[in-house]
Amino acid sequence: MIELLKTRFESNRIHRGELSWAVVLARLEAHPEALDALRWMEESGGEPDVIGTDGERILFADCAKESPAGRRSLCYDETARKARKKAPPEGSAEEQASRHGISLMTEQQYRFLQTLGEFDLKTSSWIATPKEIRDLGGALFCERRYGTVFLFHNGADSYYGVRGWRGVVSV
């Protein structure tokens, strides 16, 4: 996993500024639980890579061109999944993320990711939803169409074969 992350990091250096692989590696070695999360992200189709820092922590995000294939057909959270009477999905985005130590991407992180390339041209991805929206039964997702990043809403209990979720691991 370390070699895969190093290869991705070195092939995409333009997006990282002054951040070096030695700094990233030291941080990963100090936080082995992050490496477990990144391994799961990779196994589920996310293609994690460093997208920068938040000033203190290094941010790894799902950089697969489309929403990770191993994380689709999920409603937003456990509450929505349990409330669904007919054909509930096997899981939810928040449950999976939490179980693996990953945070759902925020709208700002998603929009930043889209400055690094074009993502979700055929799929969409659940993103972190503000409590005020979630309390009313909704959840947010994003996608890119017509050269534009769109933010949408849906019932949190909805799920589709082309909607997954994107995550971030802070190390």
Secondary structure, DSSP 8 states (H G I E B T S, - for coil): -HHHHHHHHHHTGGGTTT--HHHHHHHHHH-HHHHHHHHHHHHTT--EEEEEESSSSEEEEE--SSS-GGG-S-BSSHHHHHH--SS--S-BHHHHHHHTT-EE--HHHHHHHTTSS---SS-EEE----HHHHHTTEEEEEEEETTEEEEEEEETT---TTEEE-EEEE-
